[in-house]
Amino acid sequence: MNDLAIYNDKGIAWSKHDSQRVEVERQLLLGQIRCLIKDLGDKRISVELLDALENGSLKTDMTGHYIACAKQTKL
């Protein structure tokens, strides 16, 4: 999630990716997050984080807000 927030905040500008490449990068990072959630089991993940993944707000977040949600994960 940290990588996604950094990419959204500064990485898009630094990389000079076009809108298609931005979507590809975001989907790759979201895929990594989904794999981690699958491995952990979604019962351990905060509802706010799961909702953000589902409704798309995680994909465009540049604040890192959802990192705090991820830290609530029950390991």
PyMOL Python script that loads the backbone (N, CA, C, O; Angstrom):
from pymol import cmd

cmd.read_pdbstr("""\
ATOM      1  N   MET A   1       0.802  -1.182   0.000  1.00  0.00           N
ATOM      2  CA  MET A   1       0.000   0.000   0.000  1.00  0.00           C
ATOM      3  C   MET A   1       0.850   1.253   0.000  1.00  0.00           C
ATOM      4  O   MET A   1       0.503   2.265  -0.609  1.00  0.00           O
ATOM      5  N   ASN A   2       1.950   1.165   0.685  1.00  0.00           N
ATOM      6  CA  ASN A   2       2.871   2.285   0.704  1.00  0.00           C
ATOM      7  C   ASN A   2       3.335   2.605  -0.720  1.00  0.00           C
ATOM      8  O   ASN A   2       3.396   3.771  -1.110  1.00  0.00           O
ATOM      9  N   ASP A   3       3.657   1.572  -1.488  1.00  0.00           N
ATOM     10  CA  ASP A   3       4.115   1.778  -2.864  1.00  0.00           C
ATOM     11  C   ASP A   3       3.028   2.445  -3.708  1.00  0.00           C
ATOM     12  O   ASP A   3       3.321   3.302  -4.542  1.00  0.00           O
ATOM     13  N   LEU A   4       1.778   2.048  -3.489  1.00  0.00           N
ATOM     14  CA  LEU A   4       0.674   2.630  -4.245  1.00  0.00           C
ATOM     15  C   LEU A   4       0.490   4.099  -3.885  1.00  0.00           C
ATOM     16  O   LEU A   4       0.314   4.934  -4.772  1.00  0.00           O
ATOM     17  N   ALA A   5       0.528   4.423  -2.605  1.00  0.00           N
ATOM     18  CA  ALA A   5       0.381   5.814  -2.178  1.00  0.00           C
ATOM     19  C   ALA A   5       1.522   6.679  -2.723  1.00  0.00           C
ATOM     20  O   ALA A   5       1.300   7.806  -3.166  1.00  0.00           O
ATOM     21  N   ILE A   6       2.723   6.147  -2.685  1.00  0.00           N
ATOM     22  CA  ILE A   6       3.881   6.892  -3.212  1.00  0.00           C
ATOM     23  C   ILE A   6       3.741   7.081  -4.722  1.00  0.00           C
ATOM     24  O   ILE A   6       3.996   8.166  -5.245  1.00  0.00           O
ATOM     25  N   TYR A   7       3.339   6.031  -5.410  1.00  0.00           N
ATOM     26  CA  TYR A   7       3.150   6.142  -6.854  1.00  0.00           C
ATOM     27  C   TYR A   7       2.107   7.210  -7.175  1.00  0.00           C
ATOM     28  O   TYR A   7       2.322   8.048  -8.051  1.00  0.00           O
ATOM     29  N   ASN A   8       0.978   7.181  -6.465  1.00  0.00           N
ATOM     30  CA  ASN A   8      -0.077   8.156  -6.713  1.00  0.00           C
ATOM     31  C   ASN A   8       0.371   9.574  -6.372  1.00  0.00           C
ATOM     32  O   ASN A   8       0.009  10.523  -7.068  1.00  0.00           O
ATOM     33  N   ASP A   9       1.143   9.721  -5.322  1.00  0.00           N
ATOM     34  CA  ASP A   9       1.551  11.055  -4.864  1.00  0.00           C
ATOM     35  C   ASP A   9       2.620  11.668  -5.759  1.00  0.00           C
ATOM     36  O   ASP A   9       2.456  12.791  -6.236  1.00  0.00           O
ATOM     37  N   LYS A  10       3.690  10.958  -5.986  1.00  0.00           N
ATOM     38  CA  LYS A  10       4.824  11.513  -6.723  1.00  0.00           C
ATOM     39  C   LYS A  10       5.227  10.680  -7.939  1.00  0.00           C
ATOM     40  O   LYS A  10       5.726  11.217  -8.928  1.00  0.00           O
ATOM     41  N   GLY A  11       5.010   9.384  -7.863  1.00  0.00           N
ATOM     42  CA  GLY A  11       5.502   8.478  -8.898  1.00  0.00           C
ATOM     43  C   GLY A  11       4.936   8.724 -10.277  1.00  0.00           C
ATOM     44  O   GLY A  11       5.642   8.583 -11.276  1.00  0.00           O
ATOM     45  N   ILE A  12       3.667   9.089 -10.343  1.00  0.00           N
ATOM     46  CA  ILE A  12       3.058   9.343 -11.650  1.00  0.00           C
ATOM     47  C   ILE A  12       3.780  10.506 -12.334  1.00  0.00           C
ATOM     48  O   ILE A  12       4.122  10.431 -13.514  1.00  0.00           O
ATOM     49  N   ALA A  13       4.001  11.563 -11.587  1.00  0.00           N
ATOM     50  CA  ALA A  13       4.676  12.740 -12.162  1.00  0.00           C
ATOM     51  C   ALA A  13       6.124  12.415 -12.518  1.00  0.00           C
ATOM     52  O   ALA A  13       6.595  12.783 -13.594  1.00  0.00           O
ATOM     53  N   TRP A  14       6.826  11.732 -11.626  1.00  0.00           N
ATOM     54  CA  TRP A  14       8.236  11.415 -11.872  1.00  0.00           C
ATOM     55  C   TRP A  14       8.407  10.472 -13.060  1.00  0.00           C
ATOM     56  O   TRP A  14       9.332  10.616 -13.859  1.00  0.00           O
ATOM     57  N   SER A  15       7.498   9.508 -13.157  1.00  0.00           N
ATOM     58  CA  SER A  15       7.620   8.511 -14.220  1.00  0.00           C
ATOM     59  C   SER A  15       7.155   9.045 -15.572  1.00  0.00           C
ATOM     60  O   SER A  15       7.525   8.519 -16.622  1.00  0.00           O
ATOM     61  N   LYS A  16       6.346  10.089 -15.532  1.00  0.00           N
ATOM     62  CA  LYS A  16       5.761  10.660 -16.754  1.00  0.00           C
ATOM     63  C   LYS A  16       4.928   9.624 -17.519  1.00  0.00           C
ATOM     64  O   LYS A  16       4.862   9.651 -18.748  1.00  0.00           O
ATOM     65  N   HIS A  17       4.293   8.708 -16.769  1.00  0.00           N
ATOM     66  CA  HIS A  17       3.434   7.706 -17.393  1.00  0.00           C
ATOM     67  C   HIS A  17       2.188   8.363 -17.962  1.00  0.00           C
ATOM     68  O   HIS A  17       1.657   9.318 -17.395  1.00  0.00           O
ATOM     69  N   ASP A  18       1.731   7.838 -19.087  1.00  0.00           N
ATOM     70  CA  ASP A  18       0.453   8.292 -19.628  1.00  0.00           C
ATOM     71  C   ASP A  18      -0.671   7.600 -18.855  1.00  0.00           C
ATOM     72  O   ASP A  18      -0.406   6.729 -18.026  1.00  0.00           O
ATOM     73  N   SER A  19      -1.909   7.978 -19.118  1.00  0.00           N
ATOM     74  CA  SER A  19      -3.032   7.457 -18.331  1.00  0.00           C
ATOM     75  C   SER A  19      -3.166   5.940 -18.430  1.00  0.00           C
ATOM     76  O   SER A  19      -3.556   5.293 -17.458  1.00  0.00           O
ATOM     77  N   GLN A  20      -2.850   5.366 -19.585  1.00  0.00           N
ATOM     78  CA  GLN A  20      -2.918   3.909 -19.719  1.00  0.00           C
ATOM     79  C   GLN A  20      -1.873   3.223 -18.836  1.00  0.00           C
ATOM     80  O   GLN A  20      -2.171   2.229 -18.173  1.00  0.00           O
ATOM     81  N   ARG A  21      -0.671   3.748 -18.832  1.00  0.00           N
ATOM     82  CA  ARG A  21       0.398   3.157 -18.020  1.00  0.00           C
ATOM     83  C   ARG A  21       0.109   3.340 -16.535  1.00  0.00           C
ATOM     84  O   ARG A  21       0.407   2.454 -15.735  1.00  0.00           O
ATOM     85  N   VAL A  22      -0.465   4.474 -16.159  1.00  0.00           N
ATOM     86  CA  VAL A  22      -0.848   4.699 -14.762  1.00  0.00           C
ATOM     87  C   VAL A  22      -1.819   3.606 -14.320  1.00  0.00           C
ATOM     88  O   VAL A  22      -1.675   3.042 -13.235  1.00  0.00           O
ATOM     89  N   GLU A  23      -2.791   3.315 -15.151  1.00  0.00           N
ATOM     90  CA  GLU A  23      -3.768   2.277 -14.806  1.00  0.00           C
ATOM     91  C   GLU A  23      -3.095   0.917 -14.677  1.00  0.00           C
ATOM     92  O   GLU A  23      -3.416   0.154 -13.767  1.00  0.00           O
ATOM     93  N   VAL A  24      -2.170   0.606 -15.572  1.00  0.00           N
ATOM     94  CA  VAL A  24      -1.442  -0.667 -15.503  1.00  0.00           C
ATOM     95  C   VAL A  24      -0.665  -0.760 -14.188  1.00  0.00           C
ATOM     96  O   VAL A  24      -0.732  -1.775 -13.495  1.00  0.00           O
ATOM     97  N   GLU A  25       0.062   0.285 -13.852  1.00  0.00           N
ATOM     98  CA  GLU A  25       0.846   0.292 -12.609  1.00  0.00           C
ATOM     99  C   GLU A  25      -0.052   0.139 -11.392  1.00  0.00           C
ATOM    100  O   GLU A  25       0.246  -0.636 -10.483  1.00  0.00           O
ATOM    101  N   ARG A  26      -1.141   0.873 -11.380  1.00  0.00           N
ATOM    102  CA  ARG A  26      -2.074   0.778 -10.244  1.00  0.00           C
ATOM    103  C   ARG A  26      -2.646  -0.632 -10.126  1.00  0.00           C
ATOM    104  O   ARG A  26      -2.759  -1.166  -9.023  1.00  0.00           O
ATOM    105  N   GLN A  27      -3.006  -1.232 -11.250  1.00  0.00           N
ATOM    106  CA  GLN A  27      -3.561  -2.582 -11.201  1.00  0.00           C
ATOM    107  C   GLN A  27      -2.530  -3.597 -10.715  1.00  0.00           C
ATOM    108  O   GLN A  27      -2.874  -4.530  -9.990  1.00  0.00           O
ATOM    109  N   LEU A  28      -1.279  -3.423 -11.107  1.00  0.00           N
ATOM    110  CA  LEU A  28      -0.223  -4.310 -10.612  1.00  0.00           C
ATOM    111  C   LEU A  28      -0.091  -4.202  -9.091  1.00  0.00           C
ATOM    112  O   LEU A  28       0.002  -5.212  -8.394  1.00  0.00           O
ATOM    113  N   LEU A  29      -0.084  -2.979  -8.592  1.00  0.00           N
ATOM    114  CA  LEU A  29       0.045  -2.771  -7.148  1.00  0.00           C
ATOM    115  C   LEU A  29      -1.195  -3.261  -6.409  1.00  0.00           C
ATOM    116  O   LEU A  29      -1.080  -3.844  -5.331  1.00  0.00           O
ATOM    117  N   LEU A  30      -2.372  -3.034  -6.970  1.00  0.00           N
ATOM    118  CA  LEU A  30      -3.590  -3.548  -6.353  1.00  0.00           C
ATOM    119  C   LEU A  30      -3.599  -5.075  -6.353  1.00  0.00           C
ATOM    120  O   LEU A  30      -4.093  -5.696  -5.412  1.00  0.00           O
ATOM    121  N   GLY A  31      -3.059  -5.674  -7.401  1.00  0.00           N
ATOM    122  CA  GLY A  31      -2.962  -7.134  -7.456  1.00  0.00           C
ATOM    123  C   GLY A  31      -2.097  -7.683  -6.328  1.00  0.00           C
ATOM    124  O   GLY A  31      -2.419  -8.712  -5.733  1.00  0.00           O
ATOM    125  N   GLN A  32      -1.006  -6.997  -6.041  1.00  0.00           N
ATOM    126  CA  GLN A  32      -0.147  -7.414  -4.924  1.00  0.00           C
ATOM    127  C   GLN A  32      -0.906  -7.303  -3.600  1.00  0.00           C
ATOM    128  O   GLN A  32      -0.797  -8.180  -2.743  1.00  0.00           O
ATOM    129  N   ILE A  33      -1.661  -6.240  -3.441  1.00  0.00           N
ATOM    130  CA  ILE A  33      -2.441  -6.049  -2.213  1.00  0.00           C
ATOM    131  C   ILE A  33      -3.502  -7.135  -2.095  1.00  0.00           C
ATOM    132  O   ILE A  33      -3.704  -7.696  -1.018  1.00  0.00           O
ATOM    133  N   ARG A  34      -4.174  -7.428  -3.193  1.00  0.00           N
ATOM    134  CA  ARG A  34      -5.204  -8.483  -3.157  1.00  0.00           C
ATOM    135  C   ARG A  34      -4.597  -9.843  -2.801  1.00  0.00           C
ATOM    136  O   ARG A  34      -5.205 -10.619  -2.064  1.00  0.00           O
ATOM    137  N   CYS A  35      -3.424 -10.128  -3.311  1.00  0.00           N
ATOM    138  CA  CYS A  35      -2.751 -11.392  -2.981  1.00  0.00           C
ATOM    139  C   CYS A  35      -2.433 -11.470  -1.497  1.00  0.00           C
ATOM    140  O   CYS A  35      -2.622 -12.514  -0.873  1.00  0.00           O
ATOM    141  N   LEU A  36      -1.956 -10.384  -0.935  1.00  0.00           N
ATOM    142  CA  LEU A  36      -1.670 -10.362   0.502  1.00  0.00           C
ATOM    143  C   LEU A  36      -2.933 -10.566   1.317  1.00  0.00           C
ATOM    144  O   LEU A  36      -2.935 -11.308   2.299  1.00  0.00           O
ATOM    145  N   ILE A  37      -4.008  -9.905   0.909  1.00  0.00           N
ATOM    146  CA  ILE A  37      -5.276 -10.059   1.617  1.00  0.00           C
ATOM    147  C   ILE A  37      -5.762 -11.493   1.514  1.00  0.00           C
ATOM    148  O   ILE A  37      -6.250 -12.058   2.492  1.00  0.00           O
ATOM    149  N   LYS A  38      -5.632 -12.077   0.343  1.00  0.00           N
ATOM    150  CA  LYS A  38      -6.038 -13.476   0.160  1.00  0.00           C
ATOM    151  C   LYS A  38      -5.225 -14.393   1.068  1.00  0.00           C
ATOM    152  O   LYS A  38      -5.774 -15.300   1.695  1.00  0.00           O
ATOM    153  N   ASP A  39      -3.933 -14.158   1.136  1.00  0.00           N
ATOM    154  CA  ASP A  39      -3.065 -14.983   1.981  1.00  0.00           C
ATOM    155  C   ASP A  39      -3.422 -14.844   3.459  1.00  0.00           C
ATOM    156  O   ASP A  39      -3.393 -15.822   4.207  1.00  0.00           O
ATOM    157  N   LEU A  40      -3.758 -13.626   3.874  1.00  0.00           N
ATOM    158  CA  LEU A  40      -4.083 -13.380   5.289  1.00  0.00           C
ATOM    159  C   LEU A  40      -5.514 -13.763   5.629  1.00  0.00           C
ATOM    160  O   LEU A  40      -5.808 -14.133   6.766  1.00  0.00           O
ATOM    161  N   GLY A  41      -6.392 -13.678   4.664  1.00  0.00           N
ATOM    162  CA  GLY A  41      -7.807 -13.895   4.907  1.00  0.00           C
ATOM    163  C   GLY A  41      -8.480 -12.572   5.214  1.00  0.00           C
ATOM    164  O   GLY A  41      -8.030 -11.824   6.082  1.00  0.00           O
ATOM    165  N   ASP A  42      -9.559 -12.285   4.500  1.00  0.00           N
ATOM    166  CA  ASP A  42     -10.165 -10.967   4.631  1.00  0.00           C
ATOM    167  C   ASP A  42     -10.819 -10.717   5.985  1.00  0.00           C
ATOM    168  O   ASP A  42     -11.155  -9.575   6.298  1.00  0.00           O
ATOM    169  N   LYS A  43     -11.004 -11.742   6.784  1.00  0.00           N
ATOM    170  CA  LYS A  43     -11.554 -11.556   8.142  1.00  0.00           C
ATOM    171  C   LYS A  43     -10.568 -10.799   9.030  1.00  0.00           C
ATOM    172  O   LYS A  43     -10.965 -10.213  10.037  1.00  0.00           O
ATOM    173  N   ARG A  44      -9.305 -10.810   8.667  1.00  0.00           N
ATOM    174  CA  ARG A  44      -8.268 -10.133   9.452  1.00  0.00           C
ATOM    175  C   ARG A  44      -8.049  -8.682   9.041  1.00  0.00           C
ATOM    176  O   ARG A  44      -7.353  -7.936   9.730  1.00  0.00           O
ATOM    177  N   ILE A  45      -8.634  -8.289   7.936  1.00  0.00           N
ATOM    178  CA  ILE A  45      -8.396  -6.973   7.343  1.00  0.00           C
ATOM    179  C   ILE A  45      -9.512  -6.023   7.770  1.00  0.00           C
ATOM    180  O   ILE A  45     -10.670  -6.426   7.879  1.00  0.00           O
ATOM    181  N   SER A  46      -9.161  -4.768   8.009  1.00  0.00           N
ATOM    182  CA  SER A  46     -10.178  -3.796   8.431  1.00  0.00           C
ATOM    183  C   SER A  46     -11.235  -3.629   7.340  1.00  0.00           C
ATOM    184  O   SER A  46     -10.936  -3.684   6.147  1.00  0.00           O
ATOM    185  N   VAL A  47     -12.455  -3.426   7.772  1.00  0.00           N
ATOM    186  CA  VAL A  47     -13.569  -3.226   6.855  1.00  0.00           C
ATOM    187  C   VAL A  47     -13.316  -1.985   5.996  1.00  0.00           C
ATOM    188  O   VAL A  47     -13.642  -1.978   4.808  1.00  0.00           O
ATOM    189  N   GLU A  48     -12.747  -0.956   6.578  1.00  0.00           N
ATOM    190  CA  GLU A  48     -12.469   0.271   5.826  1.00  0.00           C
ATOM    191  C   GLU A  48     -11.517   0.002   4.668  1.00  0.00           C
ATOM    192  O   GLU A  48     -11.709   0.527   3.572  1.00  0.00           O
ATOM    193  N   LEU A  49     -10.514  -0.795   4.898  1.00  0.00           N
ATOM    194  CA  LEU A  49      -9.551  -1.121   3.843  1.00  0.00           C
ATOM    195  C   LEU A  49     -10.205  -1.973   2.756  1.00  0.00           C
ATOM    196  O   LEU A  49     -10.000  -1.724   1.568  1.00  0.00           O
ATOM    197  N   LEU A  50     -10.982  -2.964   3.148  1.00  0.00           N
ATOM    198  CA  LEU A  50     -11.677  -3.798   2.164  1.00  0.00           C
ATOM    199  C   LEU A  50     -12.646  -2.967   1.338  1.00  0.00           C
ATOM    200  O   LEU A  50     -12.747  -3.150   0.125  1.00  0.00           O
ATOM    201  N   ASP A  51     -13.360  -2.055   1.990  1.00  0.00           N
ATOM    202  CA  ASP A  51     -14.285  -1.171   1.277  1.00  0.00           C
ATOM    203  C   ASP A  51     -13.533  -0.283   0.285  1.00  0.00           C
ATOM    204  O   ASP A  51     -13.994  -0.079  -0.838  1.00  0.00           O
ATOM    205  N   ALA A  52     -12.382   0.243   0.694  1.00  0.00           N
ATOM    206  CA  ALA A  52     -11.585   1.111  -0.177  1.00  0.00           C
ATOM    207  C   ALA A  52     -11.085   0.349  -1.401  1.00  0.00           C
ATOM    208  O   ALA A  52     -11.011   0.904  -2.498  1.00  0.00           O
ATOM    209  N   LEU A  53     -10.749  -0.900  -1.212  1.00  0.00           N
ATOM    210  CA  LEU A  53     -10.314  -1.731  -2.325  1.00  0.00           C
ATOM    211  C   LEU A  53     -11.484  -1.979  -3.272  1.00  0.00           C
ATOM    212  O   LEU A  53     -11.328  -1.928  -4.492  1.00  0.00           O
ATOM    213  N   GLU A  54     -12.635  -2.244  -2.710  1.00  0.00           N
ATOM    214  CA  GLU A  54     -13.835  -2.535  -3.497  1.00  0.00           C
ATOM    215  C   GLU A  54     -14.361  -1.309  -4.248  1.00  0.00           C
ATOM    216  O   GLU A  54     -14.716  -1.402  -5.423  1.00  0.00           O
ATOM    217  N   ASN A  55     -14.410  -0.165  -3.570  1.00  0.00           N
ATOM    218  CA  ASN A  55     -15.020   1.020  -4.196  1.00  0.00           C
ATOM    219  C   ASN A  55     -14.038   1.848  -5.023  1.00  0.00           C
ATOM    220  O   ASN A  55     -14.441   2.815  -5.669  1.00  0.00           O
ATOM    221  N   GLY A  56     -12.762   1.484  -5.011  1.00  0.00           N
ATOM    222  CA  GLY A  56     -11.778   2.146  -5.852  1.00  0.00           C
ATOM    223  C   GLY A  56     -11.020   3.293  -5.209  1.00  0.00           C
ATOM    224  O   GLY A  56     -10.093   3.832  -5.814  1.00  0.00           O
ATOM    225  N   SER A  57     -11.394   3.678  -3.995  1.00  0.00           N
ATOM    226  CA  SER A  57     -10.703   4.810  -3.374  1.00  0.00           C
ATOM    227  C   SER A  57      -9.254   4.458  -3.007  1.00  0.00           C
ATOM    228  O   SER A  57      -8.403   5.346  -2.950  1.00  0.00           O
ATOM    229  N   LEU A  58      -8.974   3.204  -2.764  1.00  0.00           N
ATOM    230  CA  LEU A  58      -7.592   2.789  -2.477  1.00  0.00           C
ATOM    231  C   LEU A  58      -6.702   3.017  -3.693  1.00  0.00           C
ATOM    232  O   LEU A  58      -5.545   3.415  -3.560  1.00  0.00           O
ATOM    233  N   LYS A  59      -7.248   2.764  -4.871  1.00  0.00           N
ATOM    234  CA  LYS A  59      -6.481   2.863  -6.108  1.00  0.00           C
ATOM    235  C   LYS A  59      -5.916   4.257  -6.350  1.00  0.00           C
ATOM    236  O   LYS A  59      -4.831   4.394  -6.914  1.00  0.00           O
ATOM    237  N   THR A  60      -6.629   5.275  -5.937  1.00  0.00           N
ATOM    238  CA  THR A  60      -6.205   6.647  -6.237  1.00  0.00           C
ATOM    239  C   THR A  60      -5.708   7.412  -5.014  1.00  0.00           C
ATOM    240  O   THR A  60      -5.353   8.586  -5.121  1.00  0.00           O
ATOM    241  N   ASP A  61      -5.680   6.759  -3.853  1.00  0.00           N
ATOM    242  CA  ASP A  61      -5.241   7.448  -2.632  1.00  0.00           C
ATOM    243  C   ASP A  61      -3.773   7.830  -2.713  1.00  0.00           C
ATOM    244  O   ASP A  61      -2.921   7.002  -3.037  1.00  0.00           O
ATOM    245  N   MET A  62      -3.487   9.086  -2.416  1.00  0.00           N
ATOM    246  CA  MET A  62      -2.094   9.525  -2.396  1.00  0.00           C
ATOM    247  C   MET A  62      -1.676   9.968  -0.997  1.00  0.00           C
ATOM    248  O   MET A  62      -0.553  10.433  -0.800  1.00  0.00           O
ATOM    249  N   THR A  63      -2.561   9.826  -0.042  1.00  0.00           N
ATOM    250  CA  THR A  63      -2.272  10.298   1.310  1.00  0.00           C
ATOM    251  C   THR A  63      -1.613   9.246   2.182  1.00  0.00           C
ATOM    252  O   THR A  63      -0.942   9.581   3.158  1.00  0.00           O
ATOM    253  N   GLY A  64      -1.795   7.981   1.841  1.00  0.00           N
ATOM    254  CA  GLY A  64      -1.296   6.914   2.689  1.00  0.00           C
ATOM    255  C   GLY A  64      -2.250   6.565   3.818  1.00  0.00           C
ATOM    256  O   GLY A  64      -1.903   5.804   4.721  1.00  0.00           O
ATOM    257  N   HIS A  65      -3.457   7.125   3.767  1.00  0.00           N
ATOM    258  CA  HIS A  65      -4.452   6.870   4.815  1.00  0.00           C
ATOM    259  C   HIS A  65      -4.681   5.372   5.035  1.00  0.00           C
ATOM    260  O   HIS A  65      -4.819   4.924   6.173  1.00  0.00           O
ATOM    261  N   TYR A  66      -4.720   4.622   3.976  1.00  0.00           N
ATOM    262  CA  TYR A  66      -5.050   3.201   4.099  1.00  0.00           C
ATOM    263  C   TYR A  66      -3.904   2.369   4.655  1.00  0.00           C
ATOM    264  O   TYR A  66      -4.094   1.206   5.009  1.00  0.00           O
ATOM    265  N   ILE A  67      -2.735   2.948   4.731  1.00  0.00           N
ATOM    266  CA  ILE A  67      -1.627   2.269   5.403  1.00  0.00           C
ATOM    267  C   ILE A  67      -1.968   2.091   6.875  1.00  0.00           C
ATOM    268  O   ILE A  67      -1.700   1.041   7.459  1.00  0.00           O
ATOM    269  N   ALA A  68      -2.562   3.123   7.474  1.00  0.00           N
ATOM    270  CA  ALA A  68      -2.996   3.026   8.873  1.00  0.00           C
ATOM    271  C   ALA A  68      -4.053   1.940   9.021  1.00  0.00           C
ATOM    272  O   ALA A  68      -4.062   1.213  10.014  1.00  0.00           O
ATOM    273  N   CYS A  69      -4.930   1.827   8.056  1.00  0.00           N
ATOM    274  CA  CYS A  69      -5.947   0.763   8.091  1.00  0.00           C
ATOM    275  C   CYS A  69      -5.276  -0.610   8.009  1.00  0.00           C
ATOM    276  O   CYS A  69      -5.680  -1.545   8.700  1.00  0.00           O
ATOM    277  N   ALA A  70      -4.264  -0.724   7.171  1.00  0.00           N
ATOM    278  CA  ALA A  70      -3.561  -2.001   7.026  1.00  0.00           C
ATOM    279  C   ALA A  70      -2.861  -2.387   8.322  1.00  0.00           C
ATOM    280  O   ALA A  70      -2.739  -3.569   8.645  1.00  0.00           O
ATOM    281  N   LYS A  71      -2.410  -1.394   9.052  1.00  0.00           N
ATOM    282  CA  LYS A  71      -1.729  -1.671  10.332  1.00  0.00           C
ATOM    283  C   LYS A  71      -2.693  -2.222  11.375  1.00  0.00           C
ATOM    284  O   LYS A  71      -2.254  -2.724  12.410  1.00  0.00           O
ATOM    285  N   GLN A  72      -3.987  -2.138  11.126  1.00  0.00           N
ATOM    286  CA  GLN A  72      -4.987  -2.708  12.039  1.00  0.00           C
ATOM    287  C   GLN A  72      -5.169  -4.196  11.795  1.00  0.00           C
ATOM    288  O   GLN A  72      -5.919  -4.850  12.520  1.00  0.00           O
ATOM    289  N   THR A  73      -4.497  -4.749  10.783  1.00  0.00           N
ATOM    290  CA  THR A  73      -4.624  -6.147  10.449  1.00  0.00           C
ATOM    291  C   THR A  73      -4.233  -7.011  11.639  1.00  0.00           C
ATOM    292  O   THR A  73      -3.206  -6.792  12.282  1.00  0.00           O
ATOM    293  N   LYS A  74      -5.069  -7.988  11.911  1.00  0.00           N
ATOM    294  CA  LYS A  74      -4.846  -8.901  13.044  1.00  0.00           C
ATOM    295  C   LYS A  74      -3.998 -10.087  12.576  1.00  0.00           C
ATOM    296  O   LYS A  74      -4.489 -10.997  11.908  1.00  0.00           O
ATOM    297  N   LEU A  75      -2.727 -10.054  12.940  1.00  0.00           N
ATOM    298  CA  LEU A  75      -1.830 -11.143  12.535  1.00  0.00           C
ATOM    299  C   LEU A  75      -1.757 -12.228  13.574  1.00  0.00           C
ATOM    300  O   LEU A  75      -1.046 -13.215  13.387  1.00  0.00           O
TER     301      LEU A  75
END
""", "prot")
cmd.dss("prot")
cmd.show_as("cartoon", "prot")
cmd.util.cbc("prot")
cmd.orient("prot")
